[in-house]
Amino acid sequence: LYGFAPTLYSYRLNEPLRRKKPATIFVCSMADLFGEWVPDEWIEAVLETVRECPQHTFIFLTKNPERYCEHGVPEENCWLGATATDQESWDDAISEFRYMLDSGYRRHFFISCEPLLGPIEPEGIDCLDWLIIGADSTRGAKKPEQSWGHELIWPAADAGVPVFVKNNFPWLYDGDRLQELPEGMK
């Protein structure tokens, strides 16, 4: 009906309220709730539902992690993620997460390096609770080098950060996929 135009399906905001059994809910799994084009009112409507459902765990993923602070995302039941495809977006995400930590907020933070488009020096990986690594699954896309994955996995292991390697990056570890979930997500 709306194609790819940003749309708020307000009738769906009640779905988590009806679920009494605790669930993990990936909010806007195929969209970016915190995108620059998303009206503040839509974000606030979603976060109001999150606040009313402390029994659930909500996962957010954005390319604009600075908007998390702008909207006061609840601490207790939210996992805040940022997409980092290269060094610049990694540095921006870590900077934002560090700012939140320094401001006294303690949330669960993760970075999704999907698609991994180049090598990343993972400075600040110790502030993460989870790391996801994946390749570009677009037909004909350049495959990431195996070393790019290793350059993320080894520091994550040293910092005790669980790593989830997506199925579209099977040549990492010669096909043995590492698919760890953090505590509270299992």
Helices and strands as residue ranges (DSSP letters): G 10-14, H 15-18, E 24-26, H 40-51, E 57-62, H 66-71, E 78-83, H 87-102, E 108-113, G 125-127, E 130-133, H 146-159, E 163-165, G 172-175
